[in-house]
Amino acid sequence: MQYLELYNGSLPVEKITNNWYNDFKLSNYGAIITFVGVVRDENGIDGLSFDIYEPILNSWFDSWQQKAKKQNAIVLMAHSRGDVLNHTSSYISAICSPQRKVGLRLIDEFVEDFKASAPIWKYDLIDGKRVYAKDRSTAIQGAGLLS
Amino acid sequence: MIKIEFLGPIGKDPIEVDIQNLTQLSDILKSDKELEHWLKSSAVAINDTIVQQKNIELKDGDKISLLPPVCGG
């Protein structure tokens, strides 16, 4: 199975999380910790939209998989491309770990680093237009090299 | 030639330039008024690996990507 899944539009949350549970419930992980991000209705948006640069996303995700493996855990992630309407999901991640404390720490670290480093760009959907969410975005470490 | 691609919201078509290093690229991109304000906040990748220093020799066929501030999820 794919540990990193990308979908066009909103995520089929039940299908993804059920698959993860069914695929890993027999692997003797004592903790499967899932985080589901849901698009909020705020600031007059109809939803969000996303661009993804897959080559660097894949290498970033692989480095996290290695980090988790050293702690006998695995990382799972699903993300949307394109438009995702309010009250639907654009992002799910999970840690499967033998130990609850390791899993809870890893999911926190993983989501924080995801926000700061994963090459994904977010836009607000307002009146059918995509508006770059500049104020909520974070410069990747090392930014400004060419300035 | 070196291919330069501008990711996400920068919204500019790729260009090809004849350069040997990132200092030369910086000089070229700074002269583009549309790009100037993106340079301060954008990270740089060479052949899909993010780099932290300019002191890297470029080879013919290399691909450089500019990655503006991100926000997944």
Backbone of each chain as ProteinMPNN parsed JSONL, in Angstrom:
{"seq_chain_A": "MQYLELYNGSLPVEKITNNWYNDFKLSNYGAIITFVGVVRDENGIDGLSFDIYEPILNSWFDSWQQKAKKQNAIVLMAHSRGDVLNHTSSYISAICSPQRKVGLRLIDEFVEDFKASAPIWKYDLIDGKRVYAKDRSTAIQGAGLLS", "coords_chain_A": {"N_chain_A": [[0.832, -1.201, 0.0], [0.271, 2.343, -0.441], [1.989, 4.738, 1.445], [1.838, 7.414, 1.315], [-0.692, 9.315, 0.024], [-2.261, 11.005, -2.633], [-5.001, 12.988, -3.598], [-7.428, 14.157, -5.963], [-9.347, 16.906, -5.171], [-11.735, 16.845, -2.372], [-10.961, 14.716, 0.454], [-11.758, 11.231, 0.696], [-12.624, 10.475, 3.601], [-13.552, 8.4, 5.356], [-13.042, 6.095, 3.867], [-10.236, 6.198, 3.549], [-9.238, 6.239, 6.222], [-10.376, 3.91, 7.234], [-9.154, 2.012, 5.581], [-6.484, 2.305, 6.374], [-6.667, 1.487, 9.051], [-7.562, -1.173, 8.714], [-5.419, -2.207, 7.272], [-3.32, -2.097, 9.059], [-4.051, -3.04, 11.564], [-3.393, -5.6, 12.23], [-0.714, -5.566, 12.534], [0.476, -5.358, 14.932], [0.794, -2.86, 16.074], [0.382, -0.889, 18.826], [-0.825, 1.542, 18.998], [-2.71, 3.541, 16.883], [-2.718, 6.551, 15.61], [-4.664, 9.086, 14.488], [-4.953, 12.061, 12.579], [-7.284, 14.283, 11.404], [-7.791, 16.834, 9.204], [-10.131, 19.418, 8.804], [-11.831, 21.575, 6.598], [-12.597, 24.799, 7.59], [-15.483, 26.923, 7.766], [-14.956, 30.104, 7.299], [-14.196, 33.604, 7.296], [-15.583, 34.17, 4.967], [-14.981, 32.323, 2.965], [-15.389, 29.835, 0.355], [-14.112, 27.511, 0.379], [-10.975, 25.751, 0.25], [-7.981, 25.646, -1.788], [-5.4, 23.748, -3.354], [-1.968, 23.543, -4.386], [0.538, 21.194, -5.221], [3.914, 20.207, -5.02], [5.178, 17.459, -6.15], [7.715, 15.936, -6.37], [9.49, 16.928, -4.334], [7.836, 16.774, -2.136], [7.602, 14.005, -1.914], [10.263, 13.252, -1.244], [10.606, 14.621, 1.139], [8.625, 13.335, 2.672], [9.616, 10.709, 2.659], [11.924, 11.037, 4.196], [10.802, 11.499, 6.665], [9.588, 9.06, 7.062], [11.786, 7.441, 7.456], [12.736, 8.531, 9.83], [10.622, 7.902, 11.569], [10.725, 5.137, 11.437], [13.031, 4.515, 12.835], [12.067, 4.64, 15.333], [10.459, 2.519, 15.493], [8.022, 3.002, 14.316], [5.457, 4.018, 11.904], [4.627, 6.419, 9.339], [1.697, 7.814, 7.966], [-0.012, 9.436, 5.317], [-2.431, 11.54, 3.747], [-3.404, 13.792, 1.203], [-5.089, 16.567, -0.361], [-5.307, 17.656, -3.803], [-6.008, 20.616, -5.684], [-9.412, 21.897, -5.515], [-11.142, 22.112, -2.38], [-13.986, 21.922, -0.615], [-15.687, 23.816, 2.033], [-16.096, 22.259, 5.245], [-15.268, 19.779, 4.486], [-12.59, 17.37, 4.112], [-9.076, 18.011, 3.716], [-6.715, 16.994, 4.48], [-5.11, 14.291, 6.001], [-3.327, 12.654, 8.499], [-1.38, 10.041, 10.007], [0.054, 8.17, 12.669], [1.433, 5.051, 13.217], [2.274, 3.153, 15.901], [4.166, 1.168, 18.221], [4.009, 2.152, 20.763], [2.024, 4.338, 22.687], [2.916, 6.89, 23.688], [5.151, 7.522, 22.109], [3.895, 7.632, 19.625], [2.078, 9.791, 19.954], [3.83, 11.906, 20.344], [5.249, 11.847, 17.931], [3.219, 12.381, 16.015], [2.596, 15.003, 16.565], [5.057, 16.312, 16.084], [5.375, 15.646, 13.412], [3.151, 16.851, 12.096], [3.648, 19.533, 12.661], [6.102, 19.943, 11.297], [5.27, 19.331, 8.749], [3.581, 21.507, 8.23], [5.504, 23.509, 8.089], [7.339, 22.773, 6.15], [6.485, 21.043, 4.019], [6.053, 20.96, 0.507], [3.542, 22.472, -0.352], [0.946, 24.531, -1.47], [-1.438, 26.85, -0.372], [-4.648, 28.154, -1.106], [-7.316, 30.472, -0.667], [-10.713, 29.94, -1.52], [-12.641, 32.194, -3.008], [-15.502, 33.667, -4.163], [-15.278, 32.07, -6.466], [-12.647, 32.423, -7.178], [-9.089, 31.806, -6.784], [-7.232, 32.686, -4.016], [-4.114, 33.322, -2.882], [-2.988, 32.105, 0.222], [-1.285, 33.926, 1.731], [-0.634, 35.151, 4.23], [-0.899, 33.079, 6.013], [1.061, 31.377, 5.409], [4.315, 29.776, 5.501], [7.721, 30.506, 5.239], [10.046, 28.334, 3.743], [12.754, 26.663, 5.408], [15.85, 28.218, 4.902], [15.051, 29.926, 2.975], [15.249, 32.786, 0.793], [17.706, 32.734, -0.336], [18.379, 33.657, -2.865], [18.0, 36.347, -2.72]], "CA_chain_A": [[0.0, 0.0, 0.0], [0.969, 3.626, -0.459], [1.953, 5.441, 2.723], [1.489, 8.808, 0.979], [-1.728, 9.278, -1.007], [-2.743, 12.32, -3.06], [-6.326, 12.882, -4.237], [-7.994, 15.38, -6.525], [-10.54, 17.315, -4.427], [-11.861, 16.45, -0.963], [-10.534, 13.35, 0.77], [-12.754, 10.265, 1.184], [-12.021, 10.239, 4.92], [-13.876, 7.088, 5.918], [-12.335, 5.065, 3.078], [-8.796, 6.245, 3.835], [-8.922, 5.844, 7.602], [-10.724, 2.489, 7.384], [-8.096, 1.222, 4.94], [-5.294, 2.33, 7.238], [-6.941, 0.637, 10.214], [-7.599, -2.581, 8.304], [-4.094, -2.636, 6.824], [-2.302, -2.116, 10.113], [-4.517, -3.523, 12.87], [-2.769, -6.892, 12.519], [0.748, -5.404, 12.541], [0.899, -5.277, 16.33], [0.962, -1.497, 16.565], [-0.565, -0.679, 19.911], [-1.477, 2.847, 18.854], [-2.858, 4.136, 15.553], [-3.178, 7.902, 15.978], [-5.054, 9.732, 13.231], [-5.337, 13.469, 12.606], [-8.068, 14.652, 10.218], [-7.998, 18.277, 9.073], [-11.399, 19.736, 8.136], [-11.849, 22.978, 6.178], [-13.586, 25.57, 8.349], [-16.194, 28.024, 7.105], [-14.553, 31.337, 7.984], [-13.732, 34.709, 6.446], [-16.326, 34.227, 3.702], [-14.46, 31.435, 1.911], [-16.198, 28.672, -0.027], [-13.258, 26.35, 0.6], [-9.542, 25.969, 0.019], [-7.454, 24.973, -2.971], [-3.998, 23.402, -3.082], [-0.976, 23.073, -5.359], [1.539, 20.328, -4.58], [5.078, 19.845, -5.838], [5.311, 16.078, -5.687], [9.061, 15.364, -6.156], [10.062, 17.298, -3.028], [6.944, 16.207, -1.115], [7.962, 12.587, -1.747], [11.535, 13.095, -0.515], [10.348, 15.074, 2.522], [7.874, 12.277, 3.349], [10.531, 9.562, 2.846], [12.833, 11.316, 5.317], [9.995, 11.299, 7.879], [9.383, 7.611, 7.236], [13.031, 6.928, 8.055], [12.77, 8.992, 11.22], [9.638, 7.112, 12.323], [11.177, 3.741, 11.459], [14.021, 4.378, 13.92], [11.311, 4.514, 16.589], [9.561, 1.38, 15.247], [6.7, 3.526, 13.938], [5.326, 4.434, 10.504], [3.838, 7.624, 9.092], [0.761, 7.735, 6.844], [-0.53, 10.782, 5.019], [-3.227, 11.766, 2.535], [-3.635, 15.228, 1.001], [-5.835, 16.924, -1.573], [-4.894, 18.64, -4.806], [-7.161, 21.329, -6.228], [-10.396, 22.544, -4.64], [-11.722, 21.353, -1.269], [-15.012, 22.82, -0.079], [-15.856, 23.883, 3.49], [-16.647, 21.12, 5.984], [-14.714, 18.508, 4.012], [-11.198, 17.219, 4.571], [-7.978, 18.134, 2.744], [-5.464, 16.468, 5.033], [-5.151, 13.29, 7.072], [-2.065, 11.959, 8.747], [-1.474, 9.064, 11.101], [1.239, 7.448, 13.12], [1.216, 3.73, 13.806], [3.422, 2.981, 16.785], [3.938, 0.199, 19.297], [3.783, 2.832, 22.036], [1.185, 5.538, 22.609], [3.643, 8.145, 23.91], [5.957, 7.779, 20.909], [2.97, 8.015, 18.563], [1.534, 11.132, 20.19], [4.914, 12.876, 20.115], [5.563, 11.88, 16.499], [2.166, 13.025, 15.205], [2.743, 16.438, 16.793], [6.257, 16.77, 15.36], [5.154, 15.466, 11.975], [2.22, 17.867, 11.581], [4.344, 20.829, 12.73], [7.075, 20.021, 10.204], [4.449, 19.357, 7.527], [3.135, 22.896, 8.016], [6.639, 24.393, 7.836], [8.282, 22.302, 5.127], [5.947, 20.293, 2.871], [5.852, 21.89, -0.613], [2.119, 22.554, -0.682], [0.521, 25.931, -1.407], [-2.867, 26.946, -0.053], [-5.386, 29.314, -1.607], [-8.724, 30.578, -0.287], [-11.657, 30.028, -2.639], [-13.556, 33.31, -2.739], [-16.212, 34.039, -5.395], [-14.773, 31.289, -7.592], [-11.234, 32.709, -7.468], [-8.093, 31.306, -5.821], [-6.44, 33.775, -3.437], [-2.995, 32.729, -2.132], [-3.078, 32.344, 1.674], [0.077, 34.404, 2.025], [-0.434, 35.448, 5.659], [-0.865, 31.829, 6.79], [2.108, 30.525, 4.857], [5.608, 29.825, 6.177], [8.87, 30.36, 4.347], [10.821, 27.104, 3.985], [14.079, 26.949, 5.957], [16.829, 28.514, 3.856], [14.464, 30.867, 2.002], [15.944, 34.064, 0.636], [19.056, 32.496, -0.856], [18.635, 34.43, -4.096], [17.63, 37.785, -2.564]], "C_chain_A": [[0.862, 1.245, 0.0], [0.876, 4.271, 0.917], [1.614, 6.922, 2.53], [0.51, 8.77, -0.185], [-2.166, 10.703, -1.332], [-4.028, 12.127, -3.853], [-6.681, 14.214, -4.873], [-9.275, 15.703, -5.771], [-10.547, 16.763, -3.009], [-11.469, 14.997, -0.742], [-11.726, 12.474, 1.173], [-12.277, 9.733, 2.544], [-12.281, 8.828, 5.436], [-13.103, 5.976, 5.197], [-10.853, 5.023, 3.461], [-8.506, 5.726, 5.243], [-9.299, 4.386, 7.867], [-9.657, 1.591, 6.762], [-6.857, 1.16, 5.826], [-5.504, 1.394, 8.441], [-6.895, -0.842, 9.834], [-6.225, -3.098, 7.886], [-3.12, -2.835, 7.976], [-2.768, -2.678, 11.461], [-3.874, -4.855, 13.249], [-1.247, -6.797, 12.623], [1.319, -5.195, 13.936], [1.34, -3.87, 16.744], [-0.088, -1.282, 17.661], [-1.352, 0.607, 19.778], [-1.512, 3.25, 17.39], [-3.513, 5.493, 15.789], [-3.422, 8.686, 14.704], [-5.432, 11.182, 13.473], [-6.066, 13.784, 11.303], [-8.28, 16.159, 10.227], [-9.254, 18.551, 8.265], [-11.416, 21.236, 7.813], [-12.969, 23.715, 6.905], [-14.232, 26.641, 7.468], [-15.85, 29.3, 7.87], [-14.087, 32.355, 6.952], [-14.371, 34.714, 5.053], [-15.794, 33.329, 2.603], [-15.473, 30.329, 1.598], [-15.43, 27.379, 0.23], [-11.812, 26.748, 0.412], [-9.146, 25.274, -1.274], [-5.95, 24.794, -2.774], [-3.226, 23.079, -4.361], [0.041, 22.238, -4.59], [2.695, 20.118, -5.546], [5.548, 18.464, -5.377], [6.741, 15.579, -5.485], [9.627, 15.695, -4.772], [9.151, 16.82, -1.894], [7.33, 14.747, -0.84], [9.252, 12.433, -0.95], [11.389, 13.558, 0.928], [9.632, 13.953, 3.297], [8.768, 11.061, 3.622], [11.457, 9.797, 4.034], [12.086, 11.151, 6.645], [9.758, 9.814, 8.14], [10.617, 6.983, 7.88], [13.106, 7.289, 9.535], [11.819, 8.166, 12.089], [10.111, 5.67, 12.494], [12.169, 3.506, 12.592], [13.337, 4.227, 15.276], [10.236, 3.424, 16.469], [8.136, 1.81, 14.884], [6.649, 3.749, 12.42], [4.432, 5.675, 10.431], [2.943, 7.374, 7.883], [0.221, 9.13, 6.579], [-1.363, 10.76, 3.741], [-3.475, 13.263, 2.424], [-4.352, 15.459, -0.325], [-5.017, 17.821, -2.492], [-6.166, 19.355, -5.27], [-8.125, 21.77, -5.142], [-10.991, 21.588, -3.611], [-12.719, 22.277, -0.566], [-15.085, 22.761, 1.448], [-16.505, 22.602, 4.034], [-16.278, 19.764, 5.378], [-13.225, 18.499, 4.357], [-10.198, 17.335, 3.425], [-6.722, 17.417, 3.215], [-5.741, 15.44, 6.128], [-3.737, 12.773, 7.264], [-2.27, 11.02, 9.922], [-0.095, 8.531, 11.426], [0.765, 6.095, 13.653], [2.465, 3.403, 14.614], [3.127, 1.896, 17.82], [3.545, 0.89, 20.595], [3.029, 4.137, 21.848], [2.003, 6.826, 22.722], [4.513, 8.519, 22.708], [5.048, 8.289, 19.791], [2.442, 9.432, 18.726], [2.592, 12.204, 19.941], [5.2, 13.006, 18.614], [4.486, 12.581, 15.684], [2.261, 14.542, 15.357], [3.926, 16.988, 15.991], [6.034, 16.707, 13.849], [4.254, 16.567, 11.413], [2.869, 19.254, 11.616], [5.31, 20.981, 11.557], [6.379, 20.04, 8.85], [4.047, 20.802, 7.2], [4.293, 23.788, 7.57], [7.433, 24.025, 6.583], [7.667, 21.639, 3.898], [5.611, 21.268, 1.729], [4.417, 21.86, -1.148], [1.699, 24.004, -0.496], [-0.995, 26.002, -1.302], [-3.455, 28.246, -0.587], [-6.784, 29.292, -0.993], [-9.563, 30.605, -1.555], [-12.697, 31.089, -2.293], [-14.17, 33.752, -4.07], [-15.616, 33.342, -6.627], [-13.323, 31.553, -7.947], [-10.336, 32.121, -6.383], [-7.254, 32.485, -5.345], [-5.372, 33.151, -2.534], [-3.073, 33.119, -0.656], [-1.71, 32.788, 2.209], [0.326, 34.565, 3.524], [-0.365, 34.187, 6.527], [0.264, 30.906, 6.344], [3.445, 30.781, 5.554], [6.728, 29.635, 5.166], [9.648, 29.103, 4.742], [12.214, 27.494, 4.491], [15.095, 27.144, 4.826], [16.306, 29.484, 2.811], [15.273, 32.157, 1.951], [17.345, 33.935, 0.06], [19.374, 33.369, -2.063], [18.328, 35.922, -3.938], [18.868, 38.63, -2.316]], "O_chain_A": [[2.03, 1.211, 0.389], [-0.209, 4.34, 1.494], [1.162, 7.593, 3.458], [0.833, 8.257, -1.256], [-2.412, 11.508, -0.434], [-4.131, 11.218, -4.676], [-6.283, 15.272, -4.385], [-10.191, 14.882, -5.726], [-9.532, 16.282, -2.503], [-11.623, 14.156, -1.627], [-12.605, 12.924, 1.908], [-11.623, 8.694, 2.628], [-11.365, 8.143, 5.894], [-12.585, 5.05, 5.822], [-10.287, 3.95, 3.671], [-7.634, 4.878, 5.433], [-8.624, 3.701, 8.635], [-9.296, 0.556, 7.321], [-6.26, 0.098, 6.006], [-4.621, 0.613, 8.794], [-6.28, -1.657, 10.523], [-5.896, -4.263, 8.106], [-2.199, -3.647, 7.883], [-1.973, -2.782, 12.395], [-3.808, -5.208, 14.426], [-0.566, -7.811, 12.78], [2.501, -4.891, 14.096], [2.158, -3.709, 17.65], [-1.284, -1.472, 17.442], [-2.421, 0.753, 20.371], [-0.475, 3.299, 16.729], [-4.695, 5.581, 16.121], [-2.496, 8.924, 13.928], [-6.132, 11.504, 14.432], [-5.521, 13.574, 10.22], [-8.881, 16.698, 11.156], [-9.436, 17.998, 7.181], [-11.059, 22.063, 8.652], [-14.133, 23.317, 6.849], [-13.609, 27.183, 6.555], [-16.383, 29.548, 8.952], [-13.637, 31.993, 5.865], [-13.778, 35.196, 4.088], [-16.111, 33.534, 1.431], [-16.288, 29.943, 2.436], [-16.013, 26.296, 0.291], [-11.47, 27.931, 0.414], [-9.875, 24.426, -1.789], [-5.307, 25.601, -2.103], [-3.74, 22.442, -5.281], [0.364, 22.543, -3.442], [2.489, 19.881, -6.736], [6.222, 18.326, -4.356], [6.987, 14.857, -4.518], [10.186, 14.819, -4.111], [9.634, 16.495, -0.81], [7.377, 14.311, 0.31], [9.332, 11.576, -0.07], [11.974, 12.968, 1.837], [9.989, 13.659, 4.438], [8.686, 10.455, 4.691], [11.745, 8.871, 4.793], [12.671, 10.714, 7.636], [9.73, 9.37, 9.287], [10.506, 6.107, 8.737], [13.486, 6.473, 10.375], [12.166, 7.777, 13.205], [9.925, 5.06, 13.547], [12.164, 2.454, 13.23], [13.938, 3.754, 16.24], [9.258, 3.399, 17.216], [7.175, 1.076, 15.114], [7.672, 3.676, 11.741], [3.614, 5.94, 11.311], [3.38, 6.789, 6.892], [0.02, 9.913, 7.507], [-1.042, 10.055, 2.784], [-3.728, 13.93, 3.428], [-4.242, 14.674, -1.266], [-4.179, 18.611, -2.06], [-7.256, 18.782, -5.254], [-7.729, 21.991, -3.998], [-11.3, 20.434, -3.907], [-12.332, 23.294, 0.009], [-14.622, 21.807, 2.074], [-17.332, 21.967, 3.381], [-16.879, 18.74, 5.702], [-12.677, 19.494, 4.832], [-10.427, 16.836, 2.323], [-5.773, 17.249, 2.448], [-6.508, 15.692, 7.057], [-3.035, 12.489, 6.293], [-3.195, 11.176, 10.718], [0.79, 8.455, 10.574], [-0.182, 6.016, 14.436], [3.574, 3.378, 14.08], [1.984, 1.726, 18.244], [2.846, 0.314, 21.428], [3.349, 4.937, 20.968], [1.805, 7.753, 21.937], [4.599, 9.689, 22.336], [5.381, 9.25, 19.097], [2.364, 10.187, 17.758], [2.297, 13.27, 19.401], [5.369, 14.108, 18.092], [4.809, 13.31, 14.746], [2.036, 15.281, 14.399], [3.805, 18.004, 15.307], [6.449, 17.598, 13.108], [4.561, 17.15, 10.373], [2.664, 20.058, 10.707], [5.336, 22.022, 10.9], [6.846, 20.69, 7.915], [4.158, 21.254, 6.061], [4.102, 24.709, 6.775], [8.124, 24.872, 6.018], [8.273, 21.669, 2.827], [4.958, 22.286, 1.959], [4.126, 21.317, -2.213], [2.045, 24.636, 0.502], [-1.728, 25.325, -2.024], [-2.825, 29.302, -0.521], [-7.372, 28.225, -0.819], [-9.176, 31.218, -2.55], [-13.523, 30.9, -1.4], [-13.457, 34.158, -4.988], [-15.471, 33.948, -7.688], [-12.808, 30.979, -8.907], [-10.744, 31.957, -5.233], [-6.643, 33.192, -6.146], [-5.702, 32.52, -1.53], [-3.206, 34.295, -0.318], [-1.084, 32.109, 3.022], [1.374, 34.162, 4.03], [0.162, 34.222, 7.639], [0.4, 29.79, 6.845], [3.676, 31.851, 6.117], [6.69, 28.721, 4.343], [9.876, 28.845, 5.924], [12.782, 28.504, 4.074], [15.179, 26.327, 3.909], [17.019, 29.831, 1.869], [15.895, 32.562, 2.933], [18.083, 34.917, -0.021], [20.521, 33.772, -2.254], [18.388, 36.675, -4.911], [18.764, 39.847, -2.162]]}, "seq_chain_B": "MIKIEFLGPIGKDPIEVDIQNLTQLSDILKSDKELEHWLKSSAVAINDTIVQQKNIELKDGDKISLLPPVCGG", "coords_chain_B": {"N_chain_B": [[22.204, 24.64, -20.734], [20.2, 25.93, -18.06], [17.261, 25.046, -16.436], [14.703, 26.994, -15.049], [12.191, 26.874, -12.679], [9.094, 28.083, -11.406], [7.345, 27.767, -8.593], [3.999, 27.006, -7.296], [2.21, 29.818, -6.076], [3.709, 31.755, -7.418], [3.388, 31.774, -10.121], [4.561, 31.951, -12.714], [5.781, 31.218, -15.974], [8.152, 28.569, -16.753], [11.672, 29.276, -17.284], [14.658, 29.283, -19.35], [18.08, 29.505, -18.72], [21.474, 30.589, -19.25], [23.777, 29.9, -17.163], [26.302, 29.643, -14.555], [26.283, 29.506, -11.848], [24.546, 30.16, -8.678], [24.677, 32.792, -7.903], [24.789, 34.227, -10.258], [22.26, 33.597, -11.178], [20.689, 34.833, -9.226], [21.226, 37.531, -9.789], [20.017, 37.757, -12.305], [17.309, 37.193, -11.733], [16.664, 39.16, -9.9], [16.425, 41.356, -11.471], [13.968, 41.2, -12.536], [11.005, 42.635, -12.105], [8.551, 41.531, -11.323], [9.313, 39.288, -9.945], [10.997, 40.011, -7.934], [10.014, 40.518, -5.274], [9.374, 37.984, -4.445], [11.745, 36.681, -4.024], [12.989, 37.013, -1.528], [11.446, 35.465, 0.182], [11.449, 32.928, -0.833], [12.467, 29.509, -1.049], [15.135, 27.51, -2.457], [15.591, 24.947, -4.801], [17.764, 22.53, -6.196], [17.616, 20.342, -8.78], [15.47, 19.09, -7.441], [16.286, 18.984, -4.781], [16.432, 20.754, -1.823], [18.49, 23.563, -1.306], [20.949, 25.206, 0.759], [22.965, 26.94, 0.454], [24.807, 29.202, -1.703], [27.07, 28.47, -2.977], [27.463, 26.487, -5.186], [28.247, 24.561, -7.945], [26.786, 24.726, -11.114], [25.407, 22.415, -13.525], [25.058, 21.717, -17.022], [21.713, 21.22, -17.976], [20.704, 21.028, -15.43], [18.019, 21.506, -13.063], [16.374, 24.151, -11.562], [14.354, 25.083, -8.847], [12.057, 27.442, -7.555], [10.658, 27.879, -4.42], [7.996, 29.23, -2.942], [6.599, 30.572, 0.229], [4.971, 28.054, 2.217], [1.91, 26.188, 2.929], [0.423, 23.639, 3.92], [-2.39, 21.39, 4.403]], "CA_chain_B": [[21.193, 25.555, -20.206], [19.615, 25.568, -16.77], [15.819, 25.355, -16.426], [14.241, 27.58, -13.797], [10.728, 26.794, -12.56], [8.551, 28.942, -10.343], [6.269, 26.905, -8.108], [2.868, 27.534, -6.538], [1.562, 31.092, -6.41], [4.533, 32.709, -8.187], [2.582, 31.864, -11.348], [5.342, 32.38, -13.881], [6.215, 30.077, -16.786], [9.585, 28.266, -16.614], [12.604, 29.913, -18.229], [15.961, 28.617, -19.449], [19.147, 30.514, -18.669], [22.841, 30.074, -19.396], [24.479, 30.375, -15.965], [27.173, 28.63, -13.928], [26.11, 29.458, -10.39], [23.317, 30.789, -8.17], [24.866, 34.247, -7.84], [24.363, 34.738, -11.571], [20.794, 33.484, -11.236], [20.153, 35.884, -8.367], [21.311, 38.804, -10.527], [19.014, 37.744, -13.385], [15.939, 37.233, -11.198], [16.443, 40.456, -9.223], [16.105, 42.395, -12.461], [12.567, 41.005, -12.931], [10.201, 43.32, -11.074], [7.496, 40.62, -10.834], [9.898, 38.24, -9.101], [11.859, 40.569, -6.889], [9.477, 40.376, -3.915], [9.305, 36.559, -4.079], [13.076, 36.108, -3.779], [13.296, 37.029, -0.1], [10.687, 34.443, 0.92], [11.431, 31.637, -1.535], [13.576, 28.564, -0.953], [15.67, 27.141, -3.766], [15.96, 23.534, -4.938], [18.471, 22.133, -7.411], [17.233, 18.949, -9.099], [14.504, 18.639, -6.417], [16.839, 18.978, -3.433], [16.537, 22.136, -1.339], [19.874, 23.924, -0.977], [21.034, 26.261, 1.784], [24.09, 27.836, 0.15], [24.918, 29.549, -3.12], [28.346, 28.014, -3.507], [27.261, 25.187, -5.836], [28.472, 24.696, -9.386], [25.656, 24.172, -11.871], [25.766, 21.673, -14.729], [24.083, 21.81, -18.11], [20.586, 20.314, -17.766], [20.168, 21.116, -14.066], [16.722, 22.183, -12.89], [16.286, 24.915, -10.307], [12.964, 25.427, -8.521], [11.827, 28.415, -6.483], [9.51, 27.449, -3.613], [7.52, 30.299, -2.052], [6.098, 30.078, 1.526], [4.057, 26.912, 2.086], [0.874, 26.022, 3.954], [-0.41, 22.483, 3.626], [-3.38, 21.005, 5.405]], "C_chain_B": [[20.628, 25.015, -18.885], [18.135, 25.969, -16.81], [15.44, 25.896, -15.05], [12.726, 27.48, -13.744], [10.263, 27.499, -11.288], [7.286, 28.271, -9.815], [5.153, 27.689, -7.42], [2.41, 28.9, -7.025], [2.433, 32.068, -7.196], [3.91, 32.876, -9.573], [3.325, 32.377, -12.561], [5.797, 31.144, -14.643], [7.707, 29.82, -16.585], [10.416, 29.04, -17.645], [13.866, 29.054, -18.302], [17.027, 29.685, -19.501], [20.51, 29.823, -18.77], [23.671, 30.651, -18.249], [25.334, 29.238, -15.395], [26.931, 28.501, -12.428], [24.872, 30.256, -9.962], [23.454, 32.301, -8.025], [24.433, 34.881, -9.161], [22.839, 34.672, -11.694], [20.141, 34.587, -10.407], [20.137, 37.224, -9.106], [20.234, 38.879, -11.613], [17.608, 37.931, -12.806], [15.639, 38.552, -10.498], [16.048, 41.542, -10.217], [14.662, 42.271, -12.959], [11.668, 41.563, -11.817], [9.106, 42.428, -10.487], [8.041, 39.626, -9.81], [10.575, 38.771, -7.854], [11.315, 40.285, -5.487], [9.346, 38.914, -3.478], [10.664, 36.031, -3.61], [13.39, 36.002, -2.296], [12.623, 35.866, 0.651], [10.737, 33.059, 0.275], [12.683, 30.818, -1.259], [13.956, 28.12, -2.365], [16.009, 25.644, -3.756], [16.71, 23.351, -6.248], [18.179, 20.655, -7.624], [16.439, 18.321, -7.95], [15.106, 18.404, -5.032], [17.026, 20.429, -2.972], [17.969, 22.411, -0.901], [19.875, 25.122, -0.036], [22.175, 27.229, 1.492], [24.216, 28.056, -1.352], [26.12, 28.904, -3.793], [28.251, 26.614, -4.123], [27.435, 25.396, -7.34], [27.321, 24.022, -10.139], [26.152, 23.463, -13.122], [24.662, 21.844, -15.777], [22.963, 20.778, -17.87], [20.029, 20.325, -16.349], [18.818, 21.843, -14.065], [16.718, 22.89, -11.534], [14.818, 25.299, -10.085], [12.946, 26.466, -7.414], [10.548, 28.034, -5.756], [9.1, 28.575, -2.668], [6.965, 29.717, -0.743], [4.944, 29.09, 1.37], [2.999, 26.91, 3.192], [-0.01, 24.845, 3.555], [-1.495, 22.319, 4.672], [-4.679, 21.752, 5.345]], "O_chain_B": [[20.592, 23.808, -18.646], [17.802, 27.097, -17.174], [15.809, 25.329, -14.021], [12.042, 27.945, -14.656], [10.94, 27.505, -10.26], [6.273, 28.214, -10.512], [5.318, 28.843, -7.023], [2.24, 29.12, -8.224], [1.941, 33.12, -7.607], [3.902, 33.973, -10.132], [2.781, 33.152, -13.348], [6.157, 30.136, -14.036], [8.455, 30.75, -16.28], [9.932, 29.404, -18.717], [14.113, 28.212, -17.438], [16.9, 30.662, -20.239], [20.669, 28.652, -18.426], [24.203, 31.756, -18.355], [25.132, 28.061, -15.696], [27.325, 27.512, -11.811], [24.239, 30.931, -10.774], [22.452, 33.016, -8.024], [23.793, 35.932, -9.179], [22.211, 35.577, -12.244], [19.162, 35.2, -10.834], [19.151, 37.959, -9.051], [19.618, 39.924, -11.818], [16.817, 38.724, -13.317], [14.498, 39.013, -10.499], [15.413, 42.53, -9.848], [14.184, 43.123, -13.708], [11.599, 41.004, -10.722], [8.768, 42.544, -9.309], [7.318, 39.179, -8.92], [10.708, 38.069, -6.852], [12.065, 39.861, -4.607], [9.221, 38.631, -2.286], [10.725, 35.043, -2.879], [13.987, 35.021, -1.851], [13.165, 35.352, 1.629], [10.129, 32.119, 0.785], [13.798, 31.339, -1.236], [13.212, 28.323, -3.325], [16.635, 25.145, -2.82], [16.352, 23.931, -7.274], [18.457, 19.823, -6.76], [16.693, 17.188, -7.541], [14.515, 17.71, -4.205], [17.688, 21.225, -3.638], [18.585, 21.598, -0.211], [18.951, 25.935, -0.026], [22.34, 28.226, 2.196], [23.797, 27.227, -2.16], [26.183, 28.803, -5.018], [28.881, 25.673, -3.64], [26.838, 26.3, -7.926], [26.938, 22.893, -9.832], [27.166, 23.841, -13.708], [23.499, 22.082, -15.451], [23.238, 19.61, -17.596], [18.999, 19.706, -16.084], [18.524, 22.666, -14.932], [17.022, 22.292, -10.502], [14.136, 25.769, -10.995], [13.718, 26.387, -6.458], [9.492, 27.881, -6.368], [9.798, 28.841, -1.689], [6.868, 28.497, -0.612], [4.068, 29.256, 0.522], [3.165, 27.538, 4.238], [-1.057, 25.025, 2.933], [-1.516, 23.013, 5.689], [-5.576, 21.497, 6.15]]}, "name": "protein", "num_of_chains": 2, "seq": "MQYLELYNGSLPVEKITNNWYNDFKLSNYGAIITFVGVVRDENGIDGLSFDIYEPILNSWFDSWQQKAKKQNAIVLMAHSRGDVLNHTSSYISAICSPQRKVGLRLIDEFVEDFKASAPIWKYDLIDGKRVYAKDRSTAIQGAGLLSMIKIEFLGPIGKDPIEVDIQNLTQLSDILKSDKELEHWLKSSAVAINDTIVQQKNIELKDGDKISLLPPVCGG"}
